[in-house]
Amino acid sequence: MPKRDDQQQLRSTVNKDVYNVLKRLAGVRGVTLSQVVSEAVDRYLESEDIREEIEYHKLDGKEED
């Protein structure tokens, strides 16, 4: 599946139990594992303490790789 222009591929390693729960959750919700992980990352980045850290370090600028 080709990626959209506004997306960047990310690879991560997690505990097998975590992987299995996420995979099952994706199946129950009728979405992809990638969508579940993307939603989790979005929620993490929106959390108050992380937002404060992002703002403090001025990390919210758009960068091209």
Backbone as CSV, one residue per row, in Angstrom:
resi,resn,N_x,N_y,N_z,CA_x,CA_y,CA_z,C_x,C_y,C_z
1,MET,0.850,-1.179,0.000,0.000,0.000,0.000,0.895,1.241,0.000
2,PRO,0.737,2.123,-0.974,1.561,3.332,-1.005,1.188,4.280,0.122
3,LYS,2.193,4.962,0.638,1.915,5.899,1.724,1.504,7.246,1.160
4,ARG,0.720,7.958,1.935,0.313,9.305,1.556,1.498,10.237,1.717
5,ASP,1.446,11.367,1.019,2.545,12.330,1.075,2.773,12.882,2.477
6,ASP,1.735,12.903,3.317,1.872,13.473,4.660,2.196,12.415,5.719
7,GLN,2.603,11.239,5.286,2.913,10.172,6.230,4.361,9.722,6.090
8,GLN,4.895,9.238,7.192,6.250,8.696,7.220,6.186,7.333,7.885
9,GLN,6.811,6.348,7.303,6.808,5.015,7.885,7.641,5.001,9.158
10,LEU,7.156,4.261,10.155,7.826,4.128,11.444,7.889,2.646,11.794
11,ARG,9.051,2.195,12.218,9.193,0.792,12.619,9.524,0.753,14.102
12,SER,8.864,-0.152,14.818,9.081,-0.256,16.253,9.025,-1.719,16.676
13,THR,9.650,-2.016,17.783,9.624,-3.359,18.350,8.930,-3.295,19.701
14,VAL,7.975,-4.205,19.912,7.250,-4.267,21.182,7.255,-5.706,21.690
15,ASN,6.936,-5.860,22.950,6.782,-7.158,23.585,5.732,-7.967,22.820
16,LYS,5.915,-9.278,22.709,4.970,-10.129,21.973,3.554,-10.034,22.524
17,ASP,3.420,-9.950,23.844,2.086,-9.842,24.439,1.410,-8.538,24.025
18,VAL,2.173,-7.458,24.003,1.635,-6.163,23.577,1.201,-6.250,22.119
19,TYR,2.044,-6.829,21.284,1.710,-6.992,19.868,0.406,-7.762,19.703
20,ASN,0.277,-8.873,20.425,-0.922,-9.704,20.298,-2.180,-8.960,20.717
21,VAL,-2.103,-8.196,21.800,-3.264,-7.414,22.239,-3.619,-6.363,21.194
22,LEU,-2.618,-5.652,20.691,-2.875,-4.619,19.685,-3.472,-5.218,18.415
23,LYS,-2.951,-6.349,17.979,-3.451,-7.012,16.772,-4.900,-7.451,16.965
24,ARG,-5.213,-8.024,18.122,-6.591,-8.442,18.398,-7.519,-7.240,18.487
25,LEU,-7.045,-6.188,19.126,-7.840,-4.968,19.240,-8.160,-4.405,17.857
26,ALA,-7.180,-4.401,16.987,-7.407,-3.929,15.620,-8.490,-4.770,14.951
27,GLY,-8.423,-6.077,15.127,-9.424,-6.961,14.533,-10.818,-6.704,15.067
28,VAL,-10.929,-6.542,16.374,-12.228,-6.273,17.002,-12.806,-4.952,16.497
29,ARG,-11.944,-3.973,16.319,-12.382,-2.640,15.883,-12.546,-2.540,14.373
30,GLY,-12.069,-3.530,13.647,-12.178,-3.507,12.191,-11.252,-2.495,11.534
31,VAL,-10.084,-2.296,12.138,-9.095,-1.369,11.590,-7.753,-2.095,11.489
32,THR,-6.788,-1.442,10.903,-5.465,-2.055,10.785,-4.662,-1.853,12.065
33,LEU,-3.653,-2.692,12.232,-2.730,-2.534,13.353,-2.064,-1.163,13.272
34,SER,-1.736,-0.745,12.078,-1.126,0.569,11.875,-2.031,1.690,12.386
35,GLN,-3.327,1.567,12.151,-4.268,2.586,12.630,-4.331,2.614,14.154
36,VAL,-4.310,1.459,14.787,-4.329,1.397,16.253,-3.079,2.064,16.822
37,VAL,-1.925,1.742,16.266,-0.668,2.313,16.748,-0.626,3.813,16.482
38,SER,-1.073,4.236,15.315,-1.092,5.661,14.981,-1.978,6.442,15.947
39,GLU,-3.139,5.883,16.277,-4.037,6.536,17.239,-3.377,6.622,18.617
40,ALA,-2.690,5.566,19.019,-2.005,5.568,20.319,-0.905,6.631,20.357
41,VAL,-0.151,6.753,19.280,0.905,7.767,19.213,0.294,9.164,19.255
42,ASP,-0.793,9.374,18.510,-1.472,10.676,18.533,-1.919,11.041,19.943
43,ARG,-2.516,10.083,20.645,-2.967,10.341,22.020,-1.790,10.655,22.939
44,TYR,-0.707,9.939,22.764,0.503,10.188,23.553,0.996,11.611,23.328
45,LEU,1.081,12.015,22.072,1.580,13.356,21.749,0.640,14.464,22.211
46,GLU,-0.646,14.140,22.374,-1.624,15.123,22.837,-1.697,15.218,24.357
47,SER,-1.043,14.302,25.072,-1.094,14.337,26.533,-0.420,15.613,27.033
48,GLU,-0.930,16.125,28.142,-0.493,17.433,28.639,1.009,17.506,28.896
49,ASP,1.556,16.509,29.577,2.985,16.571,29.896,3.865,16.506,28.648
50,ILE,3.464,15.716,27.683,4.242,15.624,26.444,4.094,16.904,25.625
51,ARG,2.883,17.481,25.584,2.684,18.758,24.880,3.593,19.827,25.479
52,GLU,3.667,19.861,26.805,4.531,20.843,27.471,5.993,20.636,27.083
53,GLU,6.424,19.393,27.028,7.809,19.103,26.654,8.083,19.487,25.196
54,ILE,7.137,19.196,24.327,7.268,19.567,22.915,7.375,21.080,22.773
55,GLU,6.518,21.794,23.487,6.548,23.255,23.428,7.833,23.810,24.042
56,TYR,8.262,23.266,25.163,9.468,23.732,25.841,10.695,23.619,24.928
57,HIS,10.788,22.491,24.238,11.942,22.243,23.371,11.712,22.708,21.929
58,LYS,10.550,23.322,21.701,10.195,23.829,20.365,10.330,22.725,19.310
59,LEU,9.685,21.599,19.588,9.775,20.432,18.709,8.625,20.328,17.722
60,ASP,7.696,21.278,17.741,6.504,21.149,16.911,6.655,21.730,15.513
61,GLY,7.839,22.152,15.124,8.062,22.652,13.771,8.017,21.521,12.769
62,LYS,7.537,21.810,11.590,7.485,20.800,10.531,8.877,20.639,9.944
63,GLU,9.300,19.388,9.811,10.612,19.109,9.233,10.453,18.128,8.089
64,GLU,11.228,18.291,7.074,11.259,17.367,5.946,12.479,16.473,6.094
65,ASP,12.304,15.176,5.914,13.452,14.251,5.989,13.926,13.881,4.619
